[in-house]
Amino acid sequence: MASAMSMKASPVHPPKITTVKALVESTGSSSIPSFYNFTPYLRDEPIAGDAEDPVPIIDISLLVSGTPEQQSQTIHQLSKACSDWGCFLVINHDVTESLTKAMIASFQEFFDLPEEEKKEYQGNHVMDPIRCGTGFNPSMDKANYWRDFLKCFAHPEFHTPNKPAGFSEIALEFSKRNREVVTVLLKAISKSLGLEESYINKAANFELGLQLLAANYYPACPEPEKAIGIPAHYDHGLLTTLVNNGVSGLQVKHKEKWFNVNIPANVLFVQVADHLEILSNGKYKSIAHRALVNNKATRMSIALAHGPALDTVMMPAPELVGNESDQPAYVEMTYREFLELQQTGRLSSKFRSDTEQSKAV
């Protein structure tokens, strides 16, 4: 659901791409094949201590049913979280813990299917409504990442595999509940930018917005210091909501350091994505994040990318483009064009209107 930054993996390509899960189960080796070696050495980069700046927490119930003073205070907290961090944790939402557990269990059942059955859903193009695979972007990347994935379009049209049993029903409810959370957040974020409450909804044609449901599966890795789950990248869309199975591995970049993000049960992790950065003309920044692997337990994350409608042209809000110091910093293009340029690696010269290169390369 995202694109890699300029860091590159080893150029050696495997003779035959298989899923990481199948590789681990078939070899039981204490080392990883060379085509999973990732450079540069990740642990050389500065990592923040756990006691440093905690990720902001937003109580969404105060936006829905709080007093006017509580709503105003929460909108201010949301503005600070989006501008300072580009991410936050959401509590007191309506995505129940039981629904999240059911979604994680259902994705696990999918990844446990025989390899031949999962091959039915292989796809390479960003516009394929269902894509199952491994690595990152097969058309661009020369090495594999230590993850398998399943991606499905959940809105405006809903697509999922027809197996395992019950998967579609759970995925539909999970996607709807997350979308409801994002709808509330986008209204508050609009107000935090000094815009009318419905501005982002209208500008992005959010009623027809693309929602992408994606599960990333990271088996335990015998040499986690050599491999990467997903390298540093930024997400497309407006906001991304994310949960996991309780195994840590997510890191976000804040003030030039990498911070470990632990997502408690019944809490949503929310990231500012590229198109909210575009709409805000850079006031709110899309956040760099990556997924590390470990040698003890399988990690699974489930993300929902909430984007504009595919054929909607996204640009900075005119109200946020005023004097010479606030000129539009991003090139106008449809969400579809953005995704297709990102898929082919040609986004860098198109994303920004100045000389700064796109982060989504």
N, C-alpha and C positions, 0 to 999 in steps of 0.2 A: 503493500500500500504506500511505499515511500521510495525515495531514491537515494543512492549512496553518495557520500561526500567524496572528496578527492582522494582519500586514502584508498589504496588498491590492495587486493589480495594477491597471493602468489599466482603467476601466470600459468602454472602447470595445470592442465585440464585432465580430468579423469577419462579413461577410455570409454566408460559408460556411466551415465549419471543414474544413480539409484537414490532411494530415500535414505536419509540419515538413520532413521529407525531400522530399516532393513539392514543397513550396513552394520550397525551396532549389534543387532541380534544374530547376524550371520557370522561375524568374525570373533567377537568377544576379545578383541586384541587390547593390549595395554598401551598401544600407540595409535596415532591417527594416520591415514594415508596422506602423502605429501600435498595432494591437491586441496586439502583442508587447511594447510598452513596459511596463516594470515599475518601480514606485516603492515605497519610497524608494530613493535612490541608494545602492547596496550598498557602494560603496567608501568611503563616509563612516563605516562602522562599523569599530571597532578590529580590526586583523588582527595576529595574533601573528607574530613573526619565526620563521624556520625553526629557529633555534637554541634557542628556548624549549621548555619541557616536551615531550618526545617522547611519543607515544601509547604506553601500556604494551604490553609483549610477553609473551604467555603461551605457554610450551612445553607443548602438550597431551600430548606423549609422556610427560612426567613424571607426569601424572595417571593415565595408563594403565599404565605399567610402571616408574615410578620407585620408589625406596626409600620407606619410610614418611616419612622426614625430608624427602625431595624433594617428596612429595605434599603434606605439611603446609605446606611453604614455598610451593608453587605455589598452594595454596588461599588462603593469606594474600595473595599477590600478586594473585590474582583478586578477592578481597574489596576490596582497595585500589583496583584498577582500576574495579570496579563502583561504588564509593562516591565516588571522587575524580573519575573521568572519565565513567563511563557507557559506555565503549567500550574496546576493546583489539584488538591484532593477535594472531592465532593462528598459530604455526609448528609444523612437524612433525606435521601432520594427515594424514589419508588421502584427501583430495580431491586427486587427482593433477593436476599441471600440464597434462598432456596432456588430461585430461578437461575441465578448465576451458577450455582453448583450443578444444576441440571444441564446448563449449557456447556460447562466444562466437561462433564461426564459424557455428554453426547458427542462432543468433538473428539474426546478420547476414543470412543467407540468407532468413529470414522477413521482415525489414524491407525486403529487396530485392525481395520479391514485388510484382507489379503491384497498384496501389491497389485495384482491383476485387476481387481475391482476398482481400486483407486485410480488406475490408469485411464479409466473411462472419462475422468474429469480433468485430465491434463490439458493445459492451455498455455500459450506464451504471450498472447496479446492482452494489453491492459483493458481492452473492452470486452474480453470474454466474460460472460456473466458468472461463470463458475470456473475457477482455476485451482488445480491441485498440483503441487510440485515441491521442489527443493531448491536450495540456493537462494539467489536474490533476484536478479534480472537475467535470465538465461541468454537473452540476445546481446547483452553487453558484458557480463562478468566472465572472467577467465578462470575463476576458481569457485569452489563451493563454500557456502556458509553452513554452519552446523545447525541447520533448522529445516524442517518440513513445514508446509503451509497449506491451508485451504482458504480461498477467498471467494465470496459470493456477493453479488449485488442484492441488497435487501430492499431498496427503495430507489425510484418510484415503482419499479417492478420487482417482485420478489422471486429470487432464484436460489434453490439449494439442491444438493444431491438428493436422490430419492432413497438413500440409505445413509445411516442405519435407521431403523424404525423409530418414529417419533422425532427425528432430528428437525424436520421442517417446522413442526408446530412449536417446538421450543425456540428455535432460531427466530421465528416470526415474532413471538411474544418478547423475546429478549431485545430484538432490534427495535420494536415499537416503544418499549419502555425507555431504552436509551435515547431514542429520538425525542421523546417527551422531555427528558432531562435537558437535552441540548436546546430544545425550543425555548425553555425557560431561561437558560443561560444566555442565549443569543439576544433575547429581549433586554436582559440586564446589561449585557455588554454594549448593546446599541446605546442605551442611556448613559453608560459610563463614558462613552465617546462624545457625549453631548448631542447625540442624534435622537430622533424619535424612536420609540420603543420597537416599532415594526420595521425600522430601516433595513437591517441586515436581512430579515426575512424577505422583504420585497426586492432588495438589490440583488440577492443571490437566487431569487425565485425558489426559495427553500421548500415550498410545498411540493415542488417537483425535483428537489435536490437529490443527488446521488448519495446513497448510503451504502458503504462497503463493509461487510462483515468479514473479518479475517482472524483465523487462529494460527498462531505460530507455535510449533512443537520443537522443543530443544532437548533431545535425549542427553542423559549424562555422558560426559565426554572424558575419555581417559587422559587426555592432555589439554585441559581447558586453557592453559596459558598460551597454547599455540593456535587455538581456533577462535572463531567469533560467531555468535549467533546471528546478529545483524550489525553491520558497522554503523558508525555515526551517520545519521541522516535526519531529514526534516520531512514532515508529513504534508501531503497535499490536502486541500479541503479547508473547512472553517475551523472545526474542532475535532479532536479525536478523543473518544472515551475508551478506557482500557481497564481490564481486570486480569488477574492471573490465578494460578492454582496454589498460591501461597509460597512458591519457591522464588527466591529473589534472583535478580539478574539485570533488571532495568537500571540504566544510569542516564541522567540528564546533565547537560553542560550549563553551568551557571557561574558567572564571574570567572571564566577561564579554568574552572575546575569541574571534574566529574563528580556528581553526587549520586550515591546509591538511593534508589527509591523503593521503599517497602510499602506495599499496598495492603492495608489491613482488610480483614473480611468485611463485606458489606460497605466498602468504600470504592468510589470510582476515581481513577486517575484521569485527569483531563488535560490535554495539550492544545495550545494555540497552534494552528496549522497555517500553511502558506497563504491561503486565500483570505484569512482574517488579517494577516499581516498586510496583504495587498489593500484590502478594503480600508484598513486603518492608516494607510500610507506610512507604515512602519512604526506607528506608535506602539502597537502590540507585535512582538516578534515571535515567529515560529521558532520552536525550541529544538536544538540538536539533542538527539538521544540515541542510545545503542543498547544492544542486548548481549550480555556476556553469558558464558556457559560455565557449568561446574561439573565436578566428577562424582557427585553424590546422588543427585536426583534429577529426574526429568522435570523441566519447566515448561509450562504452557501459558501463553498469554492470549487473550481474546480482545481484539481492538475493533472499534467501529469508527470509520472515517465518515464524517458528516460534511458533505460538500454542497456547492451550488448545483443548480440544474446544468446539465452538460453543455447546452448551447447558450448559456447565459454569459455575456461578456462581463468579466470582472475587472474592476478598476478602483482606484482610490475614491472614497466618497468625496464629492465636490466640496462638501462643507468642511472637509479636513485639508483642503488644498486652497491656500489663500495667498499669502504674500510670497515673495521670492524665495524665502527660506523653506517654504512648504509646498514646493512644486511637486507634481506627481513623480514618484520614485519608481513606478512600475509600469511596464508596457501592458496595454489593454489586450486581452485575448479571452476566448471562451475557455471554459473549464475543460472541455474536450480537447482543444488545441494544446492546453497546458499539459494534460496527461499524456498525450501522444508525443509531444516534444520531450517530456521527461523520460518516457519509455525508451526513446531512441538516443538519449544523451545529448540532444541538441538544444536543451533549454537555457544553457548558460548565457547565450547572447540575446535571448529573447525576454527573460524574466524581468530584468531591471532596465530602466531607461537610461541609467548612467553607466559608468564603467565597472561598477561593482558586479562581480559574477554571481550568478544564481547559486543559492545554497542547494537547490534541488537538482543536482547533477548526477 
